[in-house]
């Protein structure tokens, strides 16, 4: 019986080098997101976090799903943080960016209704019905709504990707994130694991392809009108 043919040391070395290269390529987008956002984000927890957030034109609140037509718990936390930013005078407007791709699913309107109950006036809220993903929301904030300085509001695990995408889109962006692991640990860990693939897609959209949003226009003036008021 003939013995098995063993791969040569050269072949093993090349296979090892290939695995190392694949690992580096897989981690490169995450490194890009973390380093590109590290000086521009804060966890919205504990005393004094508001003092660490610079003033901005608007809070860009990213959608996070609805349940029975109402914001999910994670989206509700984002909206609570946005309301805190507004009432503290850190932002003058709230740009609510979410999915309204079908009639029976309207994130921005549900977000507005939630904020109404937290004493945020309709006059300072702008609704973006085509924020289908984070990159689209960032690009549309800049190109469609004319924003220049925003505070991105999301969960902490999503914050590096959200901030770096908005900065890549041309916004002067800072981020305030909810530490969801304190309330929903298991769900947070699942979403955090997904960030590896999501950040790879984000890197491709923003850096490699320069992808346009699903709906790139037309230009909106509602945010400019709010900012023009005293």
Secondary structure, DSSP 8 states (H G I E B T S, - for coil): --------HHHHHHHHHHHHHHHHHHHHHHHHHHHHHTTSEEE--STTTGGGS--EEEEEEE---EETTEE-HHHHHHHHHHHHHHHTTSEEEEEEE-B-SBTTB-HHHHHHHHHHTTT--GGGEEEETB--SHHHHHHHHHHTS---EEEEEEEHHHHHHHHHHHHHTT-EEEEEEE-GGGT-HHHHHHHHHHHHHHHHHHHIIIIII----SS------HHHHHHH--
